[in-house]
C-alpha cells in the first residue's frame, strides 16, 4: 500500500478537488492519497468528492491553518 502526498495549500476552490481528481487516475486500488489544503471549503468539498467518487475518507484533521486528510482508493 503506497501513500502519495498532494500539497494543495494556496489553491482556492475548486482547485484542490480538481487536483485530487487528476491524481486519482494514477492511484491504484488500496493505495492512499494524503492531501493538505488551506481552502476554507476544503472539508466540505472533500467529503462531497469522496461520496461521489465512492472513496473512503480515512481521517481529516486540522494542521495549523490547513486541513490534512487521507483518502483510500
C-alpha positions in Angstrom: 0.0 0.0 0.0 1.6 3.3 -1.2 0.9 6.7 0.2 1.0 9.7 -2.2 1.2 13.3 -0.9 -0.7 16.1 -2.5 0.1 19.6 -1.2 -2.8 21.9 -2.3 -2.1 24.8 0.0 -2.6 28.2 -1.6 -5.2 26.8 -4.1 -8.7 28.0 -3.9 -11.9 26.1 -4.5 -12.4 24.1 -6.7 -8.7 23.6 -7.5 -7.9 21.2 -4.6 -10.6 18.7 -5.5 -9.7 19.1 -9.2 -6.1 18.1 -8.3 -7.4 15.1 -6.4 -9.4 14.1 -9.4 -6.3 14.3 -11.6 -4.2 12.3 -9.0 -7.0 9.6 -8.7 -6.2 8.4 -12.2 -2.7 7.4 -11.1 -3.5 5.9 -7.8 -4.1 2.1 -7.5 -6.9 0.5 -5.6 -6.0 0.1 -1.9 -3.4 3.0 -2.1 -3.8 6.2 0.0 -3.7 9.8 -1.1 -2.8 12.3 1.7 -3.9 15.8 0.9 -3.2 19.1 2.7 -5.1 22.2 1.8 -6.0 25.6 3.3 -9.0 26.5 1.2 -11.9 27.4 3.5 -14.3 25.0 1.8 -11.9 22.1 1.6 -13.5 19.9 4.2 -17.0 20.0 2.6 -15.6 19.8 -0.9 -13.5 16.7 0.1 -16.4 14.9 1.8 -18.6 15.6 -1.3 -15.9 14.3 -3.6 -15.3 11.1 -1.6 -19.0 10.4 -1.6 -19.4 11.0 -5.4 -16.2 9.0 -6.2 -17.1 6.2 -3.7 -13.7 6.6 -2.0 -13.1 6.2 1.8 -12.1 9.3 3.8 -9.9 7.7 6.4 -9.4 10.9 8.5 -9.4 14.6 8.3 -7.8 16.9 10.9 -6.6 20.5 11.3 -2.9 21.1 11.0 -2.1 24.7 11.7 -4.0 26.9 9.3 -4.6 23.9 6.9 -6.5 20.7 6.9 -4.9 17.3 6.2 -6.8 14.2 5.1 -6.2 10.7 3.9 -8.3 9.1 1.2 -8.2 5.4 0.5 -8.7 4.3 -3.1 
